[in-house]
């Protein structure tokens, strides 16, 4: 069985009381609803059951370069491990998070 890289961008409106963790949990729940609990369904649910760890990018990665961020996330995760998330901006209470990982298929 193989794996492919998964990417998602989550926008969090902290002005409305949203949190990254809360929105991520809702997103994972929707993936389980849509794709089931198959451990090879090709979604973030195969990344340690939808777990995610928040990380800080090293200074050499330009957080304004979406491709660079996702490539760094993919280079620093493995199949079956939890996905990794990094906050790339926070403007007027709107946070932008990029999440990357390897989904089993």
C-alpha positions in Angstrom: 0.0 0.0 0.0 1.2 3.5 -0.7 0.8 7.0 0.5 0.4 10.5 -0.9 0.9 13.9 0.4 -2.1 15.7 1.8 -2.5 19.5 2.2 -5.1 21.7 3.7 -5.4 25.3 4.6 -7.6 26.2 7.6 -8.8 29.8 8.2 -9.6 30.5 11.8 -11.7 33.5 12.9 -10.6 34.1 16.5 -13.0 37.1 16.6 -15.8 34.5 16.5 -14.2 32.3 19.1 -12.9 29.8 16.7 -9.8 27.8 17.4 -7.5 25.8 15.1 -8.0 22.7 17.2 -11.8 23.0 17.1 -11.9 23.5 13.3 -9.5 20.7 12.8 -11.6 18.4 14.9 -14.7 19.3 12.8 -12.7 18.8 9.6 -11.5 15.3 10.6 -15.1 14.4 11.7 -16.3 15.4 8.2 -13.6 13.2 6.6 -14.7 10.2 8.7 -18.3 10.8 7.7 -17.5 11.1 4.0 -14.8 8.5 3.6 -15.4 6.1 6.6 -12.9 4.6 9.0 -10.8 2.6 6.5 -7.2 2.9 7.5 -6.3 3.3 3.8 -8.9 5.9 2.8 -6.3 8.4 1.6 -7.3 11.3 3.9 -5.9 13.0 6.9 -7.7 10.4 9.1 -5.0 7.9 8.2 -2.4 10.3 9.8 -2.5 8.8 13.3 -6.3 9.0 13.4 -6.5 12.6 12.3 -4.0 13.8 15.0 -2.1 17.0 14.3 0.8 18.7 15.9 1.5 22.4 15.7 5.0 23.3 14.8 7.1 26.4 14.1 8.8 26.7 10.7 12.6 27.0 10.7 13.7 30.5 9.8 15.0 29.4 6.3 11.4 28.5 5.2 9.4 31.5 3.9 6.0 31.3 5.5 4.5 33.5 2.8 5.5 30.9 0.2 2.7 28.3 0.3 4.6 25.8 -1.7 7.7 26.0 0.4 5.6 25.6 3.6 3.8 22.5 2.2 7.1 20.9 0.9 8.6 21.5 4.4 5.6 19.9 6.1 5.7 16.9 3.8 9.5 16.5 4.2 9.0 16.4 8.0 6.2 13.9 8.3 5.9 10.2 7.6 3.1 7.8 6.6 1.0 6.9 9.7 2.4 9.8 11.8 0.2 12.7 12.8 0.0 15.6 10.4 1.8 18.9 11.1 0.3 22.3 11.1 1.9 25.7 11.0 0.3 29.2 11.5 1.5 31.3 8.6 -0.5 34.5 9.3 -2.6 36.3 11.8 -4.2 39.4 10.5 -7.0 41.1 12.5 -7.9 37.9 14.3 -8.0 35.8 11.1 -5.4 33.0 11.4 -4.2 31.0 8.4 -2.8 27.5 9.1 -1.3 25.1 6.6 -1.5 21.4 7.4 0.5 18.7 5.7 1.0 15.0 6.1 1.2 11.6 4.3 -2.1 9.8 3.9 -2.2 6.0 3.5 -3.9 4.6 0.4 
